[in-house]
Amino acid sequence: MLSWLKHIWSNYRDSQEIFKQTKPEALLDLSREVRALASAVNRFCVNEPQLRTRLMKVEREMQMLEEIIERPNFRLVTPEKRLQLRENLIESREHLLEAVKEAPTASSLPQ
């Protein structure tokens, strides 16, 4: 009986954590963060037109995603799809953070 109750409680806590991570507000914050990172990387990569084009596309897509998330009918999207969206946004954020790390410095002189 006790193990059954622990199992039920564990499942409940897991579902609440997933719900918290996939709330529209949380996804909106992630989207804004990805857009801000894309904008920052875009400012650093002046000499790479292909990368800048991709980054501008990412910024536009994040803006469109934010508009979609803000709609009331976004709450009808299944939790599985929202979780997948969250994972994709986190992956995009990681790629952009790597791009920031690899961005050339503005000056060759040590600061």
PEHU-V837712 format. One record per residue. N is the residue number from 1. PSI is psi in whole degrees, 0 to 359 (999 if undefined). NEAR is the number of other C-alpha atoms within 12 Angstrom. Layout:
# PEHU-V837712
N&PSI&NEAR + N&PSI&NEAR
This chain:
# PEHU-V837712
1&316&7 + 2&320&8 + 3&323&9 + 4&316&10 + 5&319&11 + 6&319&12 + 7&315&13 + 8&315&14 + 9&319&14 + 10&316&14 + 11&320&14 + 12&314&14 + 13&319&14 + 14&317&14 + 15&324&17 + 16&323&15 + 17&317&16 + 18&318&24 + 19&317&23 + 20&321&18 + 21&335&25 + 22&13&30 + 23&147&28 + 24&325&32 + 25&320&23 + 26&319&25 + 27&324&36 + 28&317&29 + 29&317&25 + 30&317&31 + 31&317&36 + 32&322&29 + 33&317&26 + 34&318&36 + 35&318&32 + 36&320&26 + 37&318&31 + 38&320&36 + 39&318&30 + 40&315&24 + 41&322&34 + 42&323&29 + 43&330&24 + 44&329&25 + 45&65&26 + 46&324&19 + 47&9&15 + 48&89&16 + 49&325&14 + 50&317&13 + 51&319&22 + 52&321&22 + 53&315&20 + 54&320&19 + 55&322&32 + 56&323&25 + 57&319&19 + 58&317&31 + 59&315&28 + 60&317&21 + 61&321&21 + 62&324&32 + 63&316&25 + 64&319&18 + 65&319&26 + 66&320&26 + 67&321&19 + 68&317&21 + 69&326&29 + 70&347&20 + 71&146&16 + 72&329&12 + 73&356&12 + 74&334&22 + 75&346&19 + 76&347&15 + 77&138&19 + 78&151&17 + 79&327&23 + 80&317&17 + 81&320&19 + 82&320&27 + 83&320&24 + 84&318&18 + 85&316&27 + 86&315&31 + 87&320&20 + 88&321&19 + 89&320&31 + 90&319&25 + 91&318&17 + 92&319&28 + 93&318&27 + 94&318&19 + 95&319&20 + 96&324&30 + 97&321&22 + 98&320&15 + 99&323&24 + 100&318&23 + 101&325&16 + 102&357&13 + 103&142&21 + 104&150&17 + 105&156&16 + 106&336&13 + 107&146&9 + 108&350&7 + 109&138&6 + 110&143&6 + 111&999&6
